[in-house]
Amino acid sequence: MNLDRLNFRHLLYFWRVAGTGHLTRAAQELHVSQSALSTQIRQLEERLGEALFERDGRRLVLTATGQIVQSYAENIFGLGQELLGRLDGQGQGAFRLRVGSVATLSRNYQENWIRPLLADPAVTLSLESGMLGELLERLLQHRLDVVLSNEAVAAESERPFHCRFLGSQAISLVGPAATWKRRRLRVPEDLHDKDLALPGPRHALRGQFDALCMAAGVRPRCRAEVDDMAMLRLIARDSGWLTVLPEVVVQDELRTGSLVKVGRSEQLQEHFYAITTSHRHRLERLEGLLEGSSRALRPTRGRQALHSAPSA
């Protein structure tokens, strides 16, 4: 279809009439006369070659074609409202927040971070996971609003990033409660020959942990190395091995008691960062998340059914 056949002002008027079902009411909302509104709806029908409404008493009812046109109009003008909201920093109505996170970051941390928006009916979330370099490129292209990372990024003239520290968490040693409920180990001194599941080589913590063990002359048995924190959580839960990770990864298992904290190392910390571009439009809801970022490391209680099957 040639877009010249589509008059977007006519489409807007149609959209408002379809929403109210009455010419009079829509005309009042649009501040036009009923006859002018009726004429423009008729012109849209002529351009499209299909009837969009049929009368049911005093009410206008959408035809099958009208229902199709309405669904597209909802998308078109919904995106328009979203665009204005993004440029205004807050806006009214629909708002989409596009969040990228590095693949080695805890899914529990991500969910905790975005939790304030989950109950906001005006917000649509777009969540992506990937390698840091790829996510930063998408950020520079304005295809993401923020990137969550466990690595800091420096700003450069050609890459004007703003890296905000969100918090940190000491690394813990966790194990199944049936075996370790009343036992404690020092990290890393007591880990020699112990079966461990560890973050994979790509994780920022792995090199630090290996260096700490080497300095202490400790050689644990690495039974699994896992980049994905959701998988590491499952390994911790089901393998029977001890697992080295940030507590936020297994916050639900620690809360229910299926896993217990066996040890902790303050020398090993995972740091969390939010990376944005320096010249982005201010987004009010994003700023709210950044201001309250410390809550993402606190265990959540009374989780609703929506979170009954959490991921790490």
C-alpha positions as CSV (number, residue, x, y, z in Angstrom):
1,M,0.0,0.0,0.0
2,N,1.2,3.5,-0.9
3,L,1.5,5.5,2.3
4,D,0.2,8.5,0.4
5,R,-3.2,6.7,0.8
6,L,-2.9,7.0,4.6
7,N,-3.6,10.4,6.2
8,F,-2.4,10.1,9.8
9,R,-4.6,12.9,11.1
10,H,-7.6,11.0,9.7
11,L,-6.2,7.9,11.4
12,L,-5.9,9.7,14.7
13,Y,-9.5,10.9,14.5
14,F,-10.6,7.3,13.7
15,W,-8.6,6.0,16.7
16,R,-10.4,8.4,19.0
17,V,-13.8,7.6,17.6
18,A,-13.1,3.9,17.9
19,G,-12.1,4.3,21.5
20,T,-15.3,6.1,22.5
21,G,-17.8,4.6,20.0
22,H,-19.4,8.0,19.6
23,L,-18.8,10.8,17.1
24,T,-20.2,13.4,19.5
25,R,-17.9,12.5,22.4
26,A,-14.8,12.1,20.2
27,A,-15.5,15.5,18.5
28,Q,-15.7,17.2,21.9
29,E,-12.4,15.6,23.0
30,L,-10.7,16.6,19.7
31,H,-12.3,20.1,19.7
32,V,-13.7,19.7,16.2
33,S,-17.3,19.7,14.9
34,Q,-19.1,16.4,14.6
35,S,-19.7,17.0,10.9
36,A,-16.0,17.7,10.3
37,L,-15.1,14.6,12.2
38,S,-17.6,12.5,10.3
39,T,-16.2,13.8,7.0
40,Q,-12.6,12.9,7.9
41,I,-13.6,9.4,9.0
42,R,-15.4,9.0,5.6
43,Q,-12.4,10.2,3.8
44,L,-10.2,7.6,5.6
45,E,-12.7,4.9,4.6
46,E,-12.5,6.1,1.0
47,R,-8.7,6.0,1.0
48,L,-8.6,2.5,2.5
49,G,-11.5,1.3,0.3
50,E,-13.3,-0.4,3.3
51,A,-16.0,0.6,5.7
52,L,-14.6,1.0,9.3
53,F,-17.8,1.5,11.3
54,E,-21.4,0.3,11.2
55,R,-24.2,1.8,13.3
56,D,-25.8,0.0,16.2
57,G,-28.5,2.4,17.2
58,R,-26.7,5.5,18.3
59,R,-23.4,3.7,18.8
60,L,-20.7,3.2,16.2
61,V,-19.4,-0.4,16.0
62,L,-16.1,-1.4,14.3
63,T,-16.3,-3.6,11.3
64,A,-13.8,-6.4,10.9
65,T,-11.6,-4.1,8.9
66,G,-12.1,-1.4,11.5
67,Q,-10.8,-3.7,14.2
68,I,-7.7,-4.4,12.2
69,V,-7.1,-0.6,11.6
70,Q,-7.7,0.1,15.3
71,S,-5.0,-2.4,16.4
72,Y,-2.5,-0.8,14.1
73,A,-3.6,2.7,15.3
74,E,-3.1,1.6,18.9
75,N,0.5,0.7,18.1
76,I,1.2,3.8,16.0
77,F,-0.1,6.3,18.6
78,G,1.0,4.3,21.5
79,L,4.6,4.6,20.1
80,G,4.0,8.3,19.6
81,Q,3.1,8.7,23.3
82,E,6.1,6.6,24.2
83,L,8.4,8.8,22.1
84,L,7.1,12.0,23.8
85,G,7.5,10.4,27.2
86,R,11.1,9.5,26.4
87,L,11.9,13.0,25.2
88,D,10.2,14.6,28.2
89,G,12.0,12.3,30.6
90,Q,8.8,10.9,32.1
91,G,5.7,11.5,29.9
92,Q,2.2,10.2,30.4
93,G,1.1,6.8,29.4
94,A,3.3,4.2,27.9
95,F,7.0,4.0,28.7
96,R,9.5,1.5,27.6
97,L,12.8,0.9,29.5
98,R,15.4,-1.0,27.7
99,V,17.9,-2.8,30.0
100,G,20.9,-4.7,29.0
101,S,22.9,-6.9,31.4
102,V,26.1,-8.8,31.0
103,A,25.6,-12.6,30.8
104,T,27.6,-13.3,34.0
105,L,25.4,-11.0,36.1
106,S,22.9,-12.6,38.6
107,R,19.4,-12.8,37.3
108,N,18.2,-12.3,40.8
109,Y,20.1,-9.1,41.0
110,Q,18.6,-7.9,37.8
111,E,15.0,-8.7,39.0
112,N,15.6,-7.0,42.3
113,W,16.9,-3.9,40.5
114,I,13.8,-3.6,38.2
115,R,11.3,-4.8,40.8
116,P,9.9,-1.2,41.5
117,L,8.7,-1.1,37.8
118,L,7.0,-4.6,37.8
119,A,3.8,-3.2,39.3
120,D,3.7,0.0,37.0
121,P,1.1,-0.6,34.4
122,A,2.5,2.2,32.2
123,V,5.9,0.5,31.8
124,T,7.0,-2.0,29.3
125,L,10.4,-3.6,30.0
126,S,12.8,-4.8,27.3
127,L,15.5,-7.0,28.9
128,E,18.6,-8.2,27.0
129,S,21.6,-10.2,28.0
130,G,25.0,-10.5,26.2
131,M,28.7,-9.7,26.2
132,L,29.6,-6.3,27.6
133,G,31.2,-5.0,24.4
134,E,28.0,-5.8,22.4
135,L,25.8,-4.2,24.9
136,L,27.9,-1.1,25.0
137,E,27.6,-0.7,21.2
138,R,23.8,-1.0,21.5
139,L,23.9,1.6,24.2
140,L,25.9,4.0,22.0
141,Q,23.3,3.4,19.2
142,H,20.5,4.4,21.7
143,R,19.0,0.9,21.4
144,L,19.5,0.4,25.2
145,D,18.9,2.9,28.0
146,V,21.2,1.3,30.6
147,V,23.6,-1.6,30.9
148,L,24.0,-3.5,34.1
149,S,27.5,-4.8,34.6
150,N,29.9,-6.3,37.1
151,E,32.8,-4.5,35.4
152,A,33.4,-0.8,35.4
153,V,33.8,1.0,32.1
154,A,35.9,4.1,31.5
155,A,34.6,7.1,29.6
156,E,36.5,8.1,26.4
157,S,36.0,10.9,23.9
158,E,34.5,8.5,21.3
159,R,32.6,6.4,23.9
160,P,31.0,8.9,26.3
161,F,29.9,6.4,29.0
162,H,28.7,7.3,32.5
163,C,29.5,4.4,34.8
164,R,27.6,4.6,38.2
165,F,28.5,2.3,41.1
166,L,25.4,0.6,42.4
167,G,26.9,-1.4,45.3
168,S,28.9,-4.5,46.1
169,Q,28.6,-7.8,47.8
170,A,31.1,-10.1,49.5
171,I,31.5,-13.5,48.0
172,S,30.1,-16.4,50.0
173,L,30.6,-20.1,50.1
174,V,27.3,-22.0,50.2
175,G,26.3,-25.6,50.6
176,P,23.3,-27.9,51.1
177,A,21.8,-27.5,54.5
178,A,21.6,-31.2,55.1
179,T,25.4,-31.4,55.1
180,W,26.6,-27.9,56.2
181,K,23.9,-26.4,58.4
182,R,26.1,-26.2,61.5
183,R,29.6,-26.1,59.9
184,R,31.8,-23.2,58.9
185,L,34.8,-22.9,56.7
186,R,37.4,-20.2,56.2
187,V,37.7,-18.9,52.7
188,P,40.1,-19.8,51.2
189,E,42.2,-21.5,53.9
190,D,39.8,-24.5,54.5
191,L,39.0,-25.2,50.9
192,H,42.0,-27.5,50.1
193,D,40.7,-30.6,48.3
194,K,37.1,-29.5,48.7
195,D,34.7,-30.1,45.8
196,L,33.7,-26.6,44.5
197,A,31.5,-25.2,41.8
198,L,33.0,-21.8,40.7
199,P,32.1,-18.9,38.4
200,G,33.6,-19.4,35.0
201,P,36.8,-17.8,33.6
202,R,34.9,-14.9,32.1
203,H,33.4,-13.9,35.4
204,A,35.2,-10.9,37.1
205,L,35.5,-12.9,40.3
206,R,37.2,-16.0,39.0
207,G,40.7,-14.5,38.6
208,Q,40.5,-13.0,42.1
209,F,39.4,-16.3,43.7
210,D,42.2,-18.2,41.9
211,A,44.8,-15.7,43.0
212,L,43.5,-15.8,46.6
213,C,43.8,-19.6,46.7
214,M,47.3,-19.5,45.1
215,A,48.5,-17.0,47.7
216,A,47.2,-19.2,50.5
217,G,48.7,-22.4,49.0
218,V,45.2,-23.9,48.7
219,R,44.1,-26.2,45.8
220,P,40.4,-26.9,45.8
221,R,38.9,-29.4,43.4
222,C,36.9,-27.5,40.7
223,R,34.0,-29.7,39.8
224,A,32.2,-27.2,37.7
225,E,32.9,-23.7,36.3
226,V,29.9,-21.8,35.2
227,D,29.6,-18.4,33.5
228,D,25.8,-18.2,33.8
229,M,24.7,-17.4,37.3
230,A,21.3,-19.0,36.8
231,M,23.0,-22.3,36.0
232,L,25.4,-21.8,38.9
233,R,22.4,-21.4,41.2
234,L,21.0,-24.8,40.0
235,I,24.4,-26.4,40.5
236,A,24.6,-25.1,44.1
237,R,21.1,-26.3,44.8
238,D,21.3,-29.8,43.3
239,S,24.9,-31.0,43.2
240,G,25.8,-31.3,46.9
241,W,29.1,-29.4,46.2
242,L,30.1,-26.2,47.9
243,T,29.7,-23.2,45.6
244,V,31.4,-19.8,45.5
245,L,29.1,-17.0,44.5
246,P,27.5,-13.7,45.6
247,E,24.6,-14.4,48.0
248,V,22.1,-12.6,45.8
249,V,22.4,-15.5,43.3
250,V,20.9,-17.9,45.8
251,Q,18.8,-15.5,47.9
252,D,15.7,-17.6,47.7
253,E,17.4,-20.9,48.6
254,L,19.1,-19.1,51.6
255,R,15.8,-17.7,52.7
256,T,14.0,-21.1,52.5
257,G,16.9,-22.9,54.2
258,S,17.7,-25.4,51.4
259,L,21.2,-23.8,51.2
260,V,23.2,-22.3,54.0
261,K,26.2,-20.0,54.1
262,V,29.3,-22.0,55.0
263,G,31.9,-19.2,54.7
264,R,32.5,-15.7,53.4
265,S,35.4,-13.7,52.0
266,E,35.4,-10.0,52.4
267,Q,38.5,-10.0,50.2
268,L,36.4,-11.0,47.3
269,Q,33.6,-8.7,46.3
270,E,31.4,-8.5,43.2
271,H,30.7,-4.9,42.2
272,F,27.6,-3.8,40.4
273,Y,27.5,-0.9,37.9
274,A,24.9,0.9,35.8
275,I,26.3,2.2,32.5
276,T,24.5,5.0,30.6
277,T,25.6,7.5,28.0
278,S,26.6,10.9,29.2
279,H,24.3,12.8,26.8
280,R,21.2,10.7,27.1
281,H,17.7,12.2,27.8
282,R,16.9,12.1,31.5
283,L,14.4,9.3,32.1
284,E,12.6,9.8,35.4
285,R,11.9,6.1,36.1
286,L,15.5,5.1,35.3
287,E,16.8,7.8,37.7
288,G,14.5,6.3,40.3
289,L,16.0,2.9,39.9
290,L,19.5,4.3,40.0
291,E,18.8,6.3,43.2
292,G,17.4,3.2,45.0
293,S,19.9,0.7,43.6
294,S,21.1,-0.5,47.1
295,R,17.8,-2.5,47.5
296,A,18.8,-4.9,44.8
297,L,21.3,-6.6,47.1
298,R,18.8,-7.0,50.0
299,P,16.9,-10.3,50.2
300,T,13.3,-10.0,49.2
301,R,10.6,-11.4,51.5
302,G,7.0,-12.4,50.9
303,R,7.6,-13.0,47.2
304,Q,4.4,-13.2,45.3
305,A,3.3,-16.0,42.9
306,L,5.0,-14.2,40.1
307,H,8.3,-15.0,41.7
308,S,7.6,-18.5,42.9
309,A,10.1,-20.0,40.4
310,P,13.0,-17.5,40.6
311,S,16.2,-17.5,38.5
312,A,19.6,-16.5,39.8
